[in-house]
Amino acid sequence: MKSGNDKPGIEEIDCMEAINGLYAYLDGEMKDPETLAKFEHHLEHCQSCYSRTQLETALGQLINKSAKDTAPEKLQTRLKKLIQGL
Ligand SMILES: [Zn+2]
């Protein structure tokens, strides 16, 4: 059990649980406020899950855009830049 300055009343989850919940979170399907609080709490503490969430959010936006009007090569270039920027 970790101690210190964690907010009281929020249960710690590990990276596996956070990643399992990531897509539900991104799709807006994480309805349970307690689950949502745990997930966001984990992101505040975990740089790797935070980066991953940022990346998935950006990818989702790029893919939505590309479905409309972006050429695939352009998308790949943007993805490479995005990944290098992490
Ligand atoms: Zn994590």
PDB file of the backbone (N, CA, C, O) and the ligand in Angstrom, with CONECT records:
HET     ZN  A 101       1
ATOM      1  N   MET A   1       0.849  -1.202   0.000  1.00  0.00           N
ATOM      2  CA  MET A   1       0.000   0.000   0.000  1.00  0.00           C
ATOM      3  C   MET A   1       0.879   1.244   0.000  1.00  0.00           C
ATOM      4  O   MET A   1       1.736   1.417   0.867  1.00  0.00           O
ATOM      5  N   LYS A   2       0.655   2.092  -0.969  1.00  0.00           N
ATOM      6  CA  LYS A   2       1.414   3.334  -1.012  1.00  0.00           C
ATOM      7  C   LYS A   2       0.872   4.309   0.024  1.00  0.00           C
ATOM      8  O   LYS A   2      -0.326   4.319   0.309  1.00  0.00           O
ATOM      9  N   SER A   3       1.736   5.108   0.573  1.00  0.00           N
ATOM     10  CA  SER A   3       1.261   6.135   1.498  1.00  0.00           C
ATOM     11  C   SER A   3       1.760   7.487   1.009  1.00  0.00           C
ATOM     12  O   SER A   3       2.445   7.577  -0.010  1.00  0.00           O
ATOM     13  N   GLY A   4       1.413   8.521   1.737  1.00  0.00           N
ATOM     14  CA  GLY A   4       1.896   9.827   1.348  1.00  0.00           C
ATOM     15  C   GLY A   4       0.753  10.770   1.065  1.00  0.00           C
ATOM     16  O   GLY A   4      -0.212  10.837   1.826  1.00  0.00           O
ATOM     17  N   ASN A   5       0.861  11.503  -0.036  1.00  0.00           N
ATOM     18  CA  ASN A   5      -0.090  12.583  -0.269  1.00  0.00           C
ATOM     19  C   ASN A   5      -1.252  12.188  -1.192  1.00  0.00           C
ATOM     20  O   ASN A   5      -1.884  13.048  -1.806  1.00  0.00           O
ATOM     21  N   ASP A   6      -1.525  10.878  -1.284  1.00  0.00           N
ATOM     22  CA  ASP A   6      -2.651  10.465  -2.111  1.00  0.00           C
ATOM     23  C   ASP A   6      -3.955  10.995  -1.549  1.00  0.00           C
ATOM     24  O   ASP A   6      -4.113  11.169  -0.341  1.00  0.00           O
ATOM     25  N   LYS A   7      -4.906  11.254  -2.481  1.00  0.00           N
ATOM     26  CA  LYS A   7      -6.210  11.707  -2.023  1.00  0.00           C
ATOM     27  C   LYS A   7      -6.885  10.587  -1.238  1.00  0.00           C
ATOM     28  O   LYS A   7      -6.808   9.422  -1.629  1.00  0.00           O
ATOM     29  N   PRO A   8      -7.531  10.926  -0.160  1.00  0.00           N
ATOM     30  CA  PRO A   8      -8.202   9.887   0.605  1.00  0.00           C
ATOM     31  C   PRO A   8      -9.427   9.378  -0.155  1.00  0.00           C
ATOM     32  O   PRO A   8     -10.060  10.132  -0.894  1.00  0.00           O
ATOM     33  N   GLY A   9      -9.749   8.133   0.023  1.00  0.00           N
ATOM     34  CA  GLY A   9     -10.973   7.584  -0.542  1.00  0.00           C
ATOM     35  C   GLY A   9     -10.851   7.121  -1.978  1.00  0.00           C
ATOM     36  O   GLY A   9     -11.821   6.611  -2.539  1.00  0.00           O
ATOM     37  N   ILE A  10      -9.697   7.282  -2.589  1.00  0.00           N
ATOM     38  CA  ILE A  10      -9.527   6.782  -3.959  1.00  0.00           C
ATOM     39  C   ILE A  10      -8.588   5.578  -3.925  1.00  0.00           C
ATOM     40  O   ILE A  10      -7.442   5.648  -3.481  1.00  0.00           O
ATOM     41  N   GLU A  11      -9.133   4.486  -4.413  1.00  0.00           N
ATOM     42  CA  GLU A  11      -8.384   3.243  -4.430  1.00  0.00           C
ATOM     43  C   GLU A  11      -7.348   3.285  -5.549  1.00  0.00           C
ATOM     44  O   GLU A  11      -7.640   3.752  -6.650  1.00  0.00           O
ATOM     45  N   GLU A  12      -6.154   2.805  -5.274  1.00  0.00           N
ATOM     46  CA  GLU A  12      -5.113   2.749  -6.306  1.00  0.00           C
ATOM     47  C   GLU A  12      -5.426   1.629  -7.297  1.00  0.00           C
ATOM     48  O   GLU A  12      -5.824   0.531  -6.907  1.00  0.00           O
ATOM     49  N   ILE A  13      -5.241   1.923  -8.575  1.00  0.00           N
ATOM     50  CA  ILE A  13      -5.284   0.846  -9.554  1.00  0.00           C
ATOM     51  C   ILE A  13      -3.906   0.741 -10.190  1.00  0.00           C
ATOM     52  O   ILE A  13      -3.113   1.681 -10.130  1.00  0.00           O
ATOM     53  N   ASP A  14      -3.626  -0.403 -10.799  1.00  0.00           N
ATOM     54  CA  ASP A  14      -2.313  -0.531 -11.451  1.00  0.00           C
ATOM     55  C   ASP A  14      -2.441  -0.231 -12.947  1.00  0.00           C
ATOM     56  O   ASP A  14      -3.532   0.020 -13.458  1.00  0.00           O
ATOM     57  N   CYS A  15      -1.288  -0.266 -13.634  1.00  0.00           N
ATOM     58  CA  CYS A  15      -1.263   0.121 -15.046  1.00  0.00           C
ATOM     59  C   CYS A  15      -2.131  -0.802 -15.899  1.00  0.00           C
ATOM     60  O   CYS A  15      -2.767  -0.348 -16.850  1.00  0.00           O
ATOM     61  N   MET A  16      -2.161  -2.081 -15.568  1.00  0.00           N
ATOM     62  CA  MET A  16      -3.006  -3.014 -16.325  1.00  0.00           C
ATOM     63  C   MET A  16      -4.463  -2.568 -16.275  1.00  0.00           C
ATOM     64  O   MET A  16      -5.137  -2.511 -17.304  1.00  0.00           O
ATOM     65  N   GLU A  17      -4.937  -2.259 -15.098  1.00  0.00           N
ATOM     66  CA  GLU A  17      -6.334  -1.833 -14.948  1.00  0.00           C
ATOM     67  C   GLU A  17      -6.587  -0.526 -15.687  1.00  0.00           C
ATOM     68  O   GLU A  17      -7.634  -0.338 -16.307  1.00  0.00           O
ATOM     69  N   ALA A  18      -5.612   0.371 -15.609  1.00  0.00           N
ATOM     70  CA  ALA A  18      -5.765   1.660 -16.284  1.00  0.00           C
ATOM     71  C   ALA A  18      -5.869   1.450 -17.800  1.00  0.00           C
ATOM     72  O   ALA A  18      -6.721   2.044 -18.461  1.00  0.00           O
ATOM     73  N   ILE A  19      -4.992   0.597 -18.337  1.00  0.00           N
ATOM     74  CA  ILE A  19      -4.998   0.359 -19.783  1.00  0.00           C
ATOM     75  C   ILE A  19      -6.272  -0.378 -20.193  1.00  0.00           C
ATOM     76  O   ILE A  19      -6.839  -0.117 -21.255  1.00  0.00           O
ATOM     77  N   ASN A  20      -6.708  -1.288 -19.348  1.00  0.00           N
ATOM     78  CA  ASN A  20      -7.985  -1.976 -19.641  1.00  0.00           C
ATOM     79  C   ASN A  20      -9.149  -0.993 -19.729  1.00  0.00           C
ATOM     80  O   ASN A  20     -10.078  -1.185 -20.514  1.00  0.00           O
ATOM     81  N   GLY A  21      -9.089   0.059 -18.915  1.00  0.00           N
ATOM     82  CA  GLY A  21     -10.176   1.022 -18.897  1.00  0.00           C
ATOM     83  C   GLY A  21     -10.014   2.143 -19.916  1.00  0.00           C
ATOM     84  O   GLY A  21     -10.922   2.946 -20.127  1.00  0.00           O
ATOM     85  N   LEU A  22      -8.836   2.184 -20.547  1.00  0.00           N
ATOM     86  CA  LEU A  22      -8.497   3.331 -21.395  1.00  0.00           C
ATOM     87  C   LEU A  22      -9.494   3.555 -22.534  1.00  0.00           C
ATOM     88  O   LEU A  22      -9.921   4.682 -22.785  1.00  0.00           O
ATOM     89  N   TYR A  23      -9.858   2.475 -23.215  1.00  0.00           N
ATOM     90  CA  TYR A  23     -10.726   2.658 -24.387  1.00  0.00           C
ATOM     91  C   TYR A  23     -12.144   3.029 -23.991  1.00  0.00           C
ATOM     92  O   TYR A  23     -12.811   3.810 -24.670  1.00  0.00           O
ATOM     93  N   ALA A  24     -12.593   2.461 -22.886  1.00  0.00           N
ATOM     94  CA  ALA A  24     -13.908   2.857 -22.368  1.00  0.00           C
ATOM     95  C   ALA A  24     -13.889   4.344 -22.009  1.00  0.00           C
ATOM     96  O   ALA A  24     -14.847   5.077 -22.254  1.00  0.00           O
ATOM     97  N   TYR A  25     -12.768   4.764 -21.421  1.00  0.00           N
ATOM     98  CA  TYR A  25     -12.621   6.166 -21.049  1.00  0.00           C
ATOM     99  C   TYR A  25     -12.653   7.059 -22.290  1.00  0.00           C
ATOM    100  O   TYR A  25     -13.362   8.064 -22.326  1.00  0.00           O
ATOM    101  N   LEU A  26     -11.878   6.680 -23.302  1.00  0.00           N
ATOM    102  CA  LEU A  26     -11.793   7.487 -24.522  1.00  0.00           C
ATOM    103  C   LEU A  26     -13.116   7.513 -25.278  1.00  0.00           C
ATOM    104  O   LEU A  26     -13.455   8.507 -25.920  1.00  0.00           O
ATOM    105  N   ASP A  27     -13.859   6.412 -25.196  1.00  0.00           N
ATOM    106  CA  ASP A  27     -15.153   6.345 -25.882  1.00  0.00           C
ATOM    107  C   ASP A  27     -16.272   6.991 -25.075  1.00  0.00           C
ATOM    108  O   ASP A  27     -17.423   7.028 -25.512  1.00  0.00           O
ATOM    109  N   GLY A  28     -15.929   7.497 -23.904  1.00  0.00           N
ATOM    110  CA  GLY A  28     -16.951   8.102 -23.052  1.00  0.00           C
ATOM    111  C   GLY A  28     -17.886   7.078 -22.439  1.00  0.00           C
ATOM    112  O   GLY A  28     -19.014   7.393 -22.058  1.00  0.00           O
ATOM    113  N   GLU A  29     -17.396   5.830 -22.348  1.00  0.00           N
ATOM    114  CA  GLU A  29     -18.244   4.766 -21.802  1.00  0.00           C
ATOM    115  C   GLU A  29     -17.904   4.418 -20.360  1.00  0.00           C
ATOM    116  O   GLU A  29     -18.459   3.477 -19.792  1.00  0.00           O
ATOM    117  N   MET A  30     -16.993   5.179 -19.776  1.00  0.00           N
ATOM    118  CA  MET A  30     -16.680   4.952 -18.376  1.00  0.00           C
ATOM    119  C   MET A  30     -17.660   5.771 -17.541  1.00  0.00           C
ATOM    120  O   MET A  30     -17.389   6.916 -17.178  1.00  0.00           O
ATOM    121  N   LYS A  31     -18.803   5.155 -17.246  1.00  0.00           N
ATOM    122  CA  LYS A  31     -19.905   5.901 -16.628  1.00  0.00           C
ATOM    123  C   LYS A  31     -19.810   5.957 -15.110  1.00  0.00           C
ATOM    124  O   LYS A  31     -20.268   6.907 -14.475  1.00  0.00           O
ATOM    125  N   ASP A  32     -19.204   4.917 -14.543  1.00  0.00           N
ATOM    126  CA  ASP A  32     -19.152   4.837 -13.090  1.00  0.00           C
ATOM    127  C   ASP A  32     -18.197   5.891 -12.535  1.00  0.00           C
ATOM    128  O   ASP A  32     -16.999   5.843 -12.814  1.00  0.00           O
ATOM    129  N   PRO A  33     -18.711   6.841 -11.755  1.00  0.00           N
ATOM    130  CA  PRO A  33     -17.854   7.945 -11.278  1.00  0.00           C
ATOM    131  C   PRO A  33     -16.666   7.452 -10.457  1.00  0.00           C
ATOM    132  O   PRO A  33     -15.599   8.066 -10.471  1.00  0.00           O
ATOM    133  N   GLU A  34     -16.848   6.359  -9.753  1.00  0.00           N
ATOM    134  CA  GLU A  34     -15.767   5.821  -8.930  1.00  0.00           C
ATOM    135  C   GLU A  34     -14.644   5.265  -9.815  1.00  0.00           C
ATOM    136  O   GLU A  34     -13.462   5.487  -9.552  1.00  0.00           O
ATOM    137  N   THR A  35     -15.035   4.544 -10.859  1.00  0.00           N
ATOM    138  CA  THR A  35     -14.066   3.999 -11.811  1.00  0.00           C
ATOM    139  C   THR A  35     -13.332   5.129 -12.514  1.00  0.00           C
ATOM    140  O   THR A  35     -12.115   5.079 -12.697  1.00  0.00           O
ATOM    141  N   LEU A  36     -14.081   6.140 -12.901  1.00  0.00           N
ATOM    142  CA  LEU A  36     -13.518   7.312 -13.571  1.00  0.00           C
ATOM    143  C   LEU A  36     -12.520   8.025 -12.665  1.00  0.00           C
ATOM    144  O   LEU A  36     -11.435   8.413 -13.098  1.00  0.00           O
ATOM    145  N   ALA A  37     -12.902   8.190 -11.405  1.00  0.00           N
ATOM    146  CA  ALA A  37     -12.014   8.852 -10.445  1.00  0.00           C
ATOM    147  C   ALA A  37     -10.725   8.061 -10.258  1.00  0.00           C
ATOM    148  O   ALA A  37      -9.641   8.638 -10.189  1.00  0.00           O
ATOM    149  N   LYS A  38     -10.846   6.742 -10.178  1.00  0.00           N
ATOM    150  CA  LYS A  38      -9.658   5.891 -10.018  1.00  0.00           C
ATOM    151  C   LYS A  38      -8.759   5.997 -11.227  1.00  0.00           C
ATOM    152  O   LYS A  38      -7.537   6.079 -11.099  1.00  0.00           O
ATOM    153  N   PHE A  39      -9.369   5.995 -12.409  1.00  0.00           N
ATOM    154  CA  PHE A  39      -8.602   6.075 -13.652  1.00  0.00           C
ATOM    155  C   PHE A  39      -7.859   7.404 -13.732  1.00  0.00           C
ATOM    156  O   PHE A  39      -6.661   7.437 -14.009  1.00  0.00           O
ATOM    157  N   GLU A  40      -8.573   8.491 -13.489  1.00  0.00           N
ATOM    158  CA  GLU A  40      -7.943   9.811 -13.586  1.00  0.00           C
ATOM    159  C   GLU A  40      -6.897  10.006 -12.493  1.00  0.00           C
ATOM    160  O   GLU A  40      -5.878  10.664 -12.700  1.00  0.00           O
ATOM    161  N   HIS A  41      -7.164   9.430 -11.341  1.00  0.00           N
ATOM    162  CA  HIS A  41      -6.196   9.468 -10.249  1.00  0.00           C
ATOM    163  C   HIS A  41      -4.899   8.768 -10.665  1.00  0.00           C
ATOM    164  O   HIS A  41      -3.800   9.256 -10.401  1.00  0.00           O
ATOM    165  N   HIS A  42      -5.052   7.622 -11.318  1.00  0.00           N
ATOM    166  CA  HIS A  42      -3.871   6.889 -11.791  1.00  0.00           C
ATOM    167  C   HIS A  42      -3.074   7.729 -12.803  1.00  0.00           C
ATOM    168  O   HIS A  42      -1.845   7.773 -12.754  1.00  0.00           O
ATOM    169  N   LEU A  43      -3.786   8.388 -13.711  1.00  0.00           N
ATOM    170  CA  LEU A  43      -3.100   9.218 -14.716  1.00  0.00           C
ATOM    171  C   LEU A  43      -2.292  10.338 -14.069  1.00  0.00           C
ATOM    172  O   LEU A  43      -1.223  10.711 -14.553  1.00  0.00           O
ATOM    173  N   GLU A  44      -2.814  10.862 -12.978  1.00  0.00           N
ATOM    174  CA  GLU A  44      -2.094  11.947 -12.301  1.00  0.00           C
ATOM    175  C   GLU A  44      -0.764  11.463 -11.726  1.00  0.00           C
ATOM    176  O   GLU A  44       0.175  12.236 -11.537  1.00  0.00           O
ATOM    177  N   HIS A  45      -0.716  10.162 -11.455  1.00  0.00           N
ATOM    178  CA  HIS A  45       0.465   9.607 -10.797  1.00  0.00           C
ATOM    179  C   HIS A  45       1.389   8.866 -11.747  1.00  0.00           C
ATOM    180  O   HIS A  45       2.548   8.614 -11.417  1.00  0.00           O
ATOM    181  N   CYS A  46       0.893   8.520 -12.911  1.00  0.00           N
ATOM    182  CA  CYS A  46       1.625   7.599 -13.775  1.00  0.00           C
ATOM    183  C   CYS A  46       1.892   8.249 -15.125  1.00  0.00           C
ATOM    184  O   CYS A  46       0.990   8.374 -15.954  1.00  0.00           O
ATOM    185  N   GLN A  47       3.136   8.660 -15.338  1.00  0.00           N
ATOM    186  CA  GLN A  47       3.509   9.339 -16.568  1.00  0.00           C
ATOM    187  C   GLN A  47       3.270   8.449 -17.785  1.00  0.00           C
ATOM    188  O   GLN A  47       2.830   8.938 -18.826  1.00  0.00           O
ATOM    189  N   SER A  48       3.550   7.161 -17.671  1.00  0.00           N
ATOM    190  CA  SER A  48       3.442   6.306 -18.857  1.00  0.00           C
ATOM    191  C   SER A  48       1.988   6.131 -19.280  1.00  0.00           C
ATOM    192  O   SER A  48       1.692   6.140 -20.475  1.00  0.00           O
ATOM    193  N   CYS A  49       1.079   5.973 -18.324  1.00  0.00           N
ATOM    194  CA  CYS A  49      -0.337   5.856 -18.687  1.00  0.00           C
ATOM    195  C   CYS A  49      -0.887   7.200 -19.162  1.00  0.00           C
ATOM    196  O   CYS A  49      -1.745   7.253 -20.043  1.00  0.00           O
ATOM    197  N   TYR A  50      -0.390   8.270 -18.577  1.00  0.00           N
ATOM    198  CA  TYR A  50      -0.810   9.598 -19.011  1.00  0.00           C
ATOM    199  C   TYR A  50      -0.414   9.821 -20.470  1.00  0.00           C
ATOM    200  O   TYR A  50      -1.228  10.262 -21.282  1.00  0.00           O
ATOM    201  N   SER A  51       0.864   9.507 -20.800  1.00  0.00           N
ATOM    202  CA  SER A  51       1.348   9.657 -22.179  1.00  0.00           C
ATOM    203  C   SER A  51       0.543   8.785 -23.128  1.00  0.00           C
ATOM    204  O   SER A  51       0.201   9.188 -24.239  1.00  0.00           O
ATOM    205  N   ARG A  52       0.253   7.589 -22.663  1.00  0.00           N
ATOM    206  CA  ARG A  52      -0.490   6.667 -23.507  1.00  0.00           C
ATOM    207  C   ARG A  52      -1.903   7.199 -23.801  1.00  0.00           C
ATOM    208  O   ARG A  52      -2.404   7.083 -24.919  1.00  0.00           O
ATOM    209  N   THR A  53      -2.516   7.773 -22.791  1.00  0.00           N
ATOM    210  CA  THR A  53      -3.850   8.345 -22.978  1.00  0.00           C
ATOM    211  C   THR A  53      -3.799   9.516 -23.957  1.00  0.00           C
ATOM    212  O   THR A  53      -4.668   9.661 -24.817  1.00  0.00           O
ATOM    213  N   GLN A  54      -2.760  10.354 -23.811  1.00  0.00           N
ATOM    214  CA  GLN A  54      -2.586  11.477 -24.734  1.00  0.00           C
ATOM    215  C   GLN A  54      -2.407  10.976 -26.158  1.00  0.00           C
ATOM    216  O   GLN A  54      -2.995  11.513 -27.096  1.00  0.00           O
ATOM    217  N   LEU A  55      -1.582   9.937 -26.308  1.00  0.00           N
ATOM    218  CA  LEU A  55      -1.308   9.373 -27.628  1.00  0.00           C
ATOM    219  C   LEU A  55      -2.580   8.796 -28.237  1.00  0.00           C
ATOM    220  O   LEU A  55      -2.888   9.058 -29.400  1.00  0.00           O
ATOM    221  N   GLU A  56      -3.309   8.019 -27.466  1.00  0.00           N
ATOM    222  CA  GLU A  56      -4.533   7.400 -27.983  1.00  0.00           C
ATOM    223  C   GLU A  56      -5.571   8.466 -28.352  1.00  0.00           C
ATOM    224  O   GLU A  56      -6.285   8.333 -29.346  1.00  0.00           O
ATOM    225  N   THR A  57      -5.643   9.511 -27.547  1.00  0.00           N
ATOM    226  CA  THR A  57      -6.570  10.606 -27.848  1.00  0.00           C
ATOM    227  C   THR A  57      -6.191  11.266 -29.172  1.00  0.00           C
ATOM    228  O   THR A  57      -7.044  11.532 -30.019  1.00  0.00           O
ATOM    229  N   ALA A  58      -4.890  11.525 -29.330  1.00  0.00           N
ATOM    230  CA  ALA A  58      -4.408  12.164 -30.557  1.00  0.00           C
ATOM    231  C   ALA A  58      -4.617  11.250 -31.760  1.00  0.00           C
ATOM    232  O   ALA A  58      -5.032  11.707 -32.825  1.00  0.00           O
ATOM    233  N   LEU A  59      -4.334   9.967 -31.593  1.00  0.00           N
ATOM    234  CA  LEU A  59      -4.542   9.008 -32.681  1.00  0.00           C
ATOM    235  C   LEU A  59      -6.002   8.969 -33.100  1.00  0.00           C
ATOM    236  O   LEU A  59      -6.321   8.967 -34.289  1.00  0.00           O
ATOM    237  N   GLY A  60      -6.877   8.939 -32.115  1.00  0.00           N
ATOM    238  CA  GLY A  60      -8.307   8.909 -32.404  1.00  0.00           C
ATOM    239  C   GLY A  60      -8.726  10.122 -33.207  1.00  0.00           C
ATOM    240  O   GLY A  60      -9.529  10.016 -34.134  1.00  0.00           O
ATOM    241  N   GLN A  61      -8.176  11.285 -32.849  1.00  0.00           N
ATOM    242  CA  GLN A  61      -8.505  12.511 -33.573  1.00  0.00           C
ATOM    243  C   GLN A  61      -7.963  12.472 -34.992  1.00  0.00           C
ATOM    244  O   GLN A  61      -8.637  12.885 -35.935  1.00  0.00           O
ATOM    245  N   LEU A  62      -6.715  11.963 -35.140  1.00  0.00           N
ATOM    246  CA  LEU A  62      -6.122  11.867 -36.475  1.00  0.00           C
ATOM    247  C   LEU A  62      -6.917  10.924 -37.359  1.00  0.00           C
ATOM    248  O   LEU A  62      -7.154  11.201 -38.535  1.00  0.00           O
ATOM    249  N   ILE A  63      -7.324   9.809 -36.777  1.00  0.00           N
ATOM    250  CA  ILE A  63      -8.055   8.815 -37.565  1.00  0.00           C
ATOM    251  C   ILE A  63      -9.422   9.369 -37.976  1.00  0.00           C
ATOM    252  O   ILE A  63      -9.865   9.162 -39.106  1.00  0.00           O
ATOM    253  N   ASN A  64     -10.072  10.058 -37.075  1.00  0.00           N
ATOM    254  CA  ASN A  64     -11.347  10.691 -37.430  1.00  0.00           C
ATOM    255  C   ASN A  64     -11.176  11.682 -38.570  1.00  0.00           C
ATOM    256  O   ASN A  64     -11.980  11.736 -39.501  1.00  0.00           O
ATOM    257  N   LYS A  65     -10.102  12.469 -38.472  1.00  0.00           N
ATOM    258  CA  LYS A  65      -9.819  13.447 -39.520  1.00  0.00           C
ATOM    259  C   LYS A  65      -9.516  12.766 -40.835  1.00  0.00           C
ATOM    260  O   LYS A  65     -10.026  13.157 -41.885  1.00  0.00           O
ATOM    261  N   SER A  66      -8.665  11.726 -40.768  1.00  0.00           N
ATOM    262  CA  SER A  66      -8.213  11.071 -42.000  1.00  0.00           C
ATOM    263  C   SER A  66      -9.369  10.389 -42.710  1.00  0.00           C
ATOM    264  O   SER A  66      -9.372  10.272 -43.936  1.00  0.00           O
ATOM    265  N   ALA A  67     -10.347   9.942 -41.941  1.00  0.00           N
ATOM    266  CA  ALA A  67     -11.515   9.318 -42.562  1.00  0.00           C
ATOM    267  C   ALA A  67     -12.229  10.323 -43.450  1.00  0.00           C
ATOM    268  O   ALA A  67     -12.890   9.953 -44.420  1.00  0.00           O
ATOM    269  N   LYS A  68     -12.090  11.589 -43.111  1.00  0.00           N
ATOM    270  CA  LYS A  68     -12.746  12.613 -43.908  1.00  0.00           C
ATOM    271  C   LYS A  68     -11.893  13.054 -45.094  1.00  0.00           C
ATOM    272  O   LYS A  68     -12.318  12.960 -46.246  1.00  0.00           O
ATOM    273  N   ASP A  69     -10.668  13.542 -44.797  1.00  0.00           N
ATOM    274  CA  ASP A  69      -9.971  14.204 -45.913  1.00  0.00           C
ATOM    275  C   ASP A  69      -8.444  14.077 -45.950  1.00  0.00           C
ATOM    276  O   ASP A  69      -7.819  14.650 -46.842  1.00  0.00           O
ATOM    277  N   THR A  70      -7.818  13.346 -45.013  1.00  0.00           N
ATOM    278  CA  THR A  70      -6.355  13.297 -45.025  1.00  0.00           C
ATOM    279  C   THR A  70      -5.855  12.072 -45.797  1.00  0.00           C
ATOM    280  O   THR A  70      -6.376  10.968 -45.633  1.00  0.00           O
ATOM    281  N   ALA A  71      -4.857  12.278 -46.624  1.00  0.00           N
ATOM    282  CA  ALA A  71      -4.258  11.160 -47.351  1.00  0.00           C
ATOM    283  C   ALA A  71      -3.488  10.267 -46.381  1.00  0.00           C
ATOM    284  O   ALA A  71      -2.928  10.766 -45.404  1.00  0.00           O
ATOM    285  N   PRO A  72      -3.448   8.955 -46.632  1.00  0.00           N
ATOM    286  CA  PRO A  72      -2.761   8.034 -45.720  1.00  0.00           C
ATOM    287  C   PRO A  72      -1.290   8.371 -45.482  1.00  0.00           C
ATOM    288  O   PRO A  72      -0.811   8.242 -44.355  1.00  0.00           O
ATOM    289  N   GLU A  73      -0.565   8.799 -46.511  1.00  0.00           N
ATOM    290  CA  GLU A  73       0.862   9.098 -46.320  1.00  0.00           C
ATOM    291  C   GLU A  73       1.043  10.262 -45.345  1.00  0.00           C
ATOM    292  O   GLU A  73       1.938  10.262 -44.500  1.00  0.00           O
ATOM    293  N   LYS A  74       0.177  11.237 -45.489  1.00  0.00           N
ATOM    294  CA  LYS A  74       0.223  12.397 -44.609  1.00  0.00           C
ATOM    295  C   LYS A  74      -0.024  11.966 -43.156  1.00  0.00           C
ATOM    296  O   LYS A  74       0.636  12.440 -42.231  1.00  0.00           O
ATOM    297  N   LEU A  75      -0.958  11.088 -42.988  1.00  0.00           N
ATOM    298  CA  LEU A  75      -1.284  10.584 -41.661  1.00  0.00           C
ATOM    299  C   LEU A  75      -0.085   9.865 -41.050  1.00  0.00           C
ATOM    300  O   LEU A  75       0.238  10.064 -39.879  1.00  0.00           O
ATOM    301  N   GLN A  76       0.568   9.031 -41.851  1.00  0.00           N
ATOM    302  CA  GLN A  76       1.725   8.293 -41.330  1.00  0.00           C
ATOM    303  C   GLN A  76       2.822   9.235 -40.882  1.00  0.00           C
ATOM    304  O   GLN A  76       3.435   9.022 -39.836  1.00  0.00           O
ATOM    305  N   THR A  77       3.078  10.278 -41.662  1.00  0.00           N
ATOM    306  CA  THR A  77       4.096  11.263 -41.293  1.00  0.00           C
ATOM    307  C   THR A  77       3.740  11.926 -39.975  1.00  0.00           C
ATOM    308  O   THR A  77       4.591  12.120 -39.107  1.00  0.00           O
ATOM    309  N   ARG A  78       2.480  12.266 -39.844  1.00  0.00           N
ATOM    310  CA  ARG A  78       2.050  12.923 -38.609  1.00  0.00           C
ATOM    311  C   ARG A  78       2.150  11.981 -37.420  1.00  0.00           C
ATOM    312  O   ARG A  78       2.514  12.397 -36.320  1.00  0.00           O
ATOM    313  N   LEU A  79       1.831  10.724 -37.640  1.00  0.00           N
ATOM    314  CA  LEU A  79       1.921   9.741 -36.553  1.00  0.00           C
ATOM    315  C   LEU A  79       3.367   9.571 -36.101  1.00  0.00           C
ATOM    316  O   LEU A  79       3.649   9.502 -34.905  1.00  0.00           O
ATOM    317  N   LYS A  80       4.290   9.502 -37.075  1.00  0.00           N
ATOM    318  CA  LYS A  80       5.704   9.346 -36.727  1.00  0.00           C
ATOM    319  C   LYS A  80       6.182  10.523 -35.895  1.00  0.00           C
ATOM    320  O   LYS A  80       6.874  10.345 -34.892  1.00  0.00           O
ATOM    321  N   LYS A  81       5.812  11.715 -36.311  1.00  0.00           N
ATOM    322  CA  LYS A  81       6.197  12.917 -35.560  1.00  0.00           C
ATOM    323  C   LYS A  81       5.638  12.867 -34.149  1.00  0.00           C
ATOM    324  O   LYS A  81       6.309  13.201 -33.172  1.00  0.00           O
ATOM    325  N   LEU A  82       4.401  12.443 -34.081  1.00  0.00           N
ATOM    326  CA  LEU A  82       3.717  12.370 -32.789  1.00  0.00           C
ATOM    327  C   LEU A  82       4.439  11.415 -31.852  1.00  0.00           C
ATOM    328  O   LEU A  82       4.670  11.732 -30.685  1.00  0.00           O
ATOM    329  N   ILE A  83       4.795  10.242 -32.371  1.00  0.00           N
ATOM    330  CA  ILE A  83       5.433   9.223 -31.555  1.00  0.00           C
ATOM    331  C   ILE A  83       6.836   9.660 -31.150  1.00  0.00           C
ATOM    332  O   ILE A  83       7.267   9.406 -30.025  1.00  0.00           O
ATOM    333  N   GLN A  84       7.556  10.320 -32.069  1.00  0.00           N
ATOM    334  CA  GLN A  84       8.894  10.814 -31.743  1.00  0.00           C
ATOM    335  C   GLN A  84       8.846  11.909 -30.685  1.00  0.00           C
ATOM    336  O   GLN A  84       9.786  12.091 -29.910  1.00  0.00           O
ATOM    337  N   GLY A  85       7.732  12.632 -30.671  1.00  0.00           N
ATOM    338  CA  GLY A  85       7.591  13.725 -29.718  1.00  0.00           C
ATOM    339  C   GLY A  85       7.335  13.281 -28.293  1.00  0.00           C
ATOM    340  O   GLY A  85       7.372  14.110 -27.383  1.00  0.00           O
ATOM    341  N   LEU A  86       7.078  12.013 -28.069  1.00  0.00           N
ATOM    342  CA  LEU A  86       6.780  11.535 -26.709  1.00  0.00           C
ATOM    343  C   LEU A  86       8.027  11.508 -25.830  1.00  0.00           C
ATOM    344  O   LEU A  86       7.949  11.132 -24.661  1.00  0.00           O
TER     345      LEU A  86
HETATM  346 ZN    ZN A 101       0.111   3.454 -15.143  1.00  0.00          ZN2+
END
